[in-house]
Amino acid sequence: MGNPKETTTMDKYLQDLLERMADRSDDMIDLPGGGRQSNPDATFKKANDEAKQISNLEYIDQLKAFIEKAKNEDLKQNAYSILFNIYSNTSEFKILTYCIDRLATEKKDWTLHTILWNIECLKSKIPCSINIDNILALATYKKHLVRDGALKCLKNADNPKAEDKLIEIISTSTDQYQLTYANSTIRTIGTPKSIPYLLKLVDSKKQDIAATALGAILKLSDKSYLPLFIGNLEKGKLKYLGLEGVVKYGDKNVVPFVEKRVKDLVAKKRTTQFILSKNDTELTVAMNFLADYSKENESIRKLYNTLLTSKWELLWDNEKQWLNDNIKRFE
């Protein structure tokens, strides 16, 4: 619990809420047959749910005053969380400005992480008029907890300085996680100017680095990058991304590459079901593309029939369902 001296000037309800948000006394409950489990009705969980509803602007100055004097980091972190809840419910500009400014003042890693995590969770972009230099500075912080948090929250930045910083990082860093998070954020906020720097990472020996780099290129590129995706589909270790690029930018001329990928997928029993998006697998993504050319291409219709017959037992249930649902597209 916090020091009472830290909360004497606060509204009594707000003071009580901060305390309850930090209360872990009933975090775990005993099971009848022995053992323990997380308590779904724990005090801190209920208090955090309650805090998400707050929109009282009168609390802003009280919370700021508390933050600037607090010695208890748990209570301070809760105060920041309430501020962000008020911002989410009211869009009060000065709250976000204040919290980002405080990134230059706070010294504890978990408190910095709390601010950054709340920025990452925002449902709207950081207004371009807000200075994000403090976030950019933390994108190269020595501790990964803070550094990774800064990189991830830049997904909500609406400022070209963010992409410039990310390009700097992927051009100079050798840290696997820093590069992976930077690539992922570029995928969200980047522009084609990042592509030359991402291309240098596509052949990385680290799967996460290579995959996030090629994934970002897929999002930011245009049809001129089709050869890159064909190459990855044919010989690369990121065939699923190669396939997505080929079906995104290709036409009837890439049908043979896509047909070959389907045949390779069902050459033997697969041990892991790999979902690309929604409920799509590589096979359904490929067949959805091929369906558009089936009327003019007998080989596609033959492939479809092969999947329905000799390869049927090698398919996942959702693939079988997709093939049955789309039978008319292959007639």
N, C-alpha and C positions, 0 to 999 in steps of 0.2 A: 504494500500500500504506500501511498505517497505521503510526504511531509505535509501536515496540516497548514504550515506557514505558507506553502506554495499555492494554496487554494482559497485563502481567507477572503480575497476580494472578488471571488467569482460567484455567480449565481449558484444557489444551493443545488438546484437540479443539475446544472452543468458539472459542478464539483463531484456530485454523487455519480454521475454517468461516467466521468473519467476514471473514478475508482472502480466502478463495476466492470468497465472495459479491461481493467488490469487484473481482475480477480480470477485467479486460477484455482481457487480452493476446491471447487467441485468439477474440475476439468475431467476427472476420471471417475467411473463408478464401478462398484464391485458387482460381479455376476453371481447369480444364485449357485451355480455349480463350481465356482472358483474362477479366479482370474479377474482381469479388469478390462474395461473398454472406454473409449471416448464417450463423454456424456453429451448427447445432442441438445440437452437443455441447460448446459453449463451457463453460469452467470455471465461470463465474458462474451459468449456467443449471442445471448439475448441482448446484451448491452450494445454490441456492435451492430446488430440488426436494427436496434432502436436508433442508434446514431445515424444510420443511413437515411433516416426520415427528416433529419433536422434541417430547417431552412431559416432559422431565426437570425437575422442580420445583426441583432444586438449582441450576439455571442462573439462576433469577430474580434472586437477590441479586447474582450476579456481573454479570449484564447491566445491572442498575440502577446498580451502582457504576461500571461502564465508561461508561455513558451520561452520568453526572454529572461525569466527568472528561475525556471524550473531546474532542479538538480536531479530529479528522478526521470531517467530517460524513457522508461515505459510510459509514464503519464504524459511526457512531452510528445512521444510518438502518437499516443491516442489523441492529443490535442490537434496535431497536424491532420490526423485522419478525419476528425470532426470538421476541421476547416475545409478539407476537400469535399466532404459530404455537403456542406453548405454551398460550396462553389458549384457542385454538380446539380444542386436543386435550385440555384438562383442565378448562376452565371455571373456572380459578382466578381468583376474583373480584378479588383485589388487583392483578392485572396490569392489568386494564382501568381500574381506579381510578387506578393510578399513571400510565398513559399519558395519560389524559385530564387529570389534574392537570398533567402536563408541558407541556401546550399553553400554559400561562401562563408557562412558563419558556423554552422554545425560541424562538430569534430568527430562525433561518434559514428562509426560505420552503419550501425543499424538504424540510426535516426536519419542519416542521409538516404539509406536504402528505402525507408518508409516514405520519404518525400518523393523519391524517384518512382517507386512502385505506384503511388497514387497518381502521379502524372501519367504513367503508362496506362493506367486503368481508365483514364478520362474517355468519355464517349465523344468528345469533340476535340478538334485540333487546338494546339496552343496558338492564340492569336498572333499574327506575324508582328504586331507592334510590341510584343513582350520580348525583352532581351533574354536570349537563351545561352549567353556566354557561360554561365555557371554550370549548365548541363554539359556543354561542350568540354569544359575543363575537366569534368569528372569522367568523361569518356576514355581518358587515358590514366585514370586514378590507379594507384599501385595495388589496391585490394580489389579482387574480382567481384565481390559482392556489390560494391558501389559502381565499379566500372561497367559491369554487365547491366546493372540497373539503368545507368545513364544511356547506354547504347540502345536498350530496349525502349526506353521512354521517348527517344528521338523519333519513334514511329508516329508520335503525335505532334511533331514539329512541322510548322508551315513556314519554313525559313530556308533559303538556299544555303545558308551557312552550315546547316546540319549535313547536307550532302557533301559539301566541301570537306568537312571534318571527317566524315566516314571514308571518303576517298583517300584522305591522308592516312587514315588508320590502315586500310586494306593495302596500301602501297608500302607501308613500313613495318607493320607488326608481324611477328612470327608466332604469336600466341593463338592457339587453336580456338579457344572460346571467344576471344576478342574478335577474331576474324569471322567466326560463324555468326555471332550476333550482329556484327557490322554488316555482313552480307544480307542477313535477313531484314535488317532495317532499311538498307538500300532498296531492297525489293519492294518495300512499302512506299517509300518517299522519294526514291531516286528518279533520275532522268537518264536518257541515253548517254549522257556524258560520262557516266560511271562504267559503261560497258568495257572500254579498253582495259580498265584496271581489274574488273571482274574476270576477264578472259585469262589473265595471268594466274588465276587461282583455280580454274576449272580442272587443271591436271594435278592438283595437289594430292599428295598421298593420303591426306586425311579426308575421309569420306564426307564428314560434315562440312568441311570447308568447300570442297569441290561441289557438293550438292547444293549448298546455299548460294554459291556463286552462279552456277548454271541456272538455278531457279530464278535468281534475280534477273539474269540475262533474258530468260524466257518471258518475264513480265515486262521488261523494258525495251525489248528488241523489236525488229520488224522482219519482213519477209526476206530481207537480204541475208539474214543469219540462218536461213534454212540449211545450208551445207554444214554448219556447226552441229545442228541437231541430227542430221542424217549421219554424220560421223559418229556421234555418241550412240545413236541407235544401232549402228552396225558393229562398232568395235569398242565403244566406251564402257565404263563401269557404271554409268548412270543412264542405262537404257530407258528407264521409265520417263526420265526427263527428256531424253532424246525423242521418245515417242510423242510426248506431249507437244514438243516443238514442231515435229514433222506434221502432226495432224492440225496444228494451229496454222502453219504457214504453207503446207503442201497442197498439191492438187492431184490430178490423176497420174501425174508423172512419178509420184512417190508411192503409188499403190504396191509395187513389188517389195519395197522396204517394209511396209506395214504388214503385208501378207507373211513375209518371212518372220517377223516378230511374233505373229500369232502362232505360226508353226513351231517356233522355238519354245514358246510358252507351254505348249501342250505336247512337247516331245517326251516328257516324263512327268510323273506326279510331282506337283509342287508341295513343299512342306509348309510354306508360309503364305497366307493370303495378304497381298499387298494392296491397300486401298489408296487410290490417288486422290479422289475427291468425292464427297457424298458417298455413294455406294459403288463407285466405279473402280474396276480393276484395269490393269493394262489391257487385258483381252477385250473388255467391253468398250474401252476407249477406242481401241484399234478397230473393232468391228463396227462401231458407230460411224467411224470415218469411212470404212470400206463400203458400208451400206449405200452411201451416196453414189457409188460407182458400180454397184452390182448389176444393174440392168445391162450395162455395156461391157461387162467383164465376166466371162463365164468362170474364170478361175476363182473369183470371189464367191460365186454361188456354190462352187464345188467345195471350197473351204468351209463355208457355212454348213453344208451337209455333212462334211467330215466331223465337224464339231458335234453335230446332232447324233452321230452314229458311233464311229469307232473311238472318238475322243471324249465321248459324253461323261464317262466315269472319271475323267481327269479334270473335270470342271468343278468350280465352286458352285454352291447353290444359287448365289446371286447371279452368276454368269449363266447358269441354266435358265433362270427366270428371264433374264434379259433376252436371250436367244429366242425363247418362246414368245415373249411379248413383241418381238420385232420380226417375226417370221415373214410378214407381208413385204418387208423391205428387201428381201432376198429372193423373191419369187420371179 
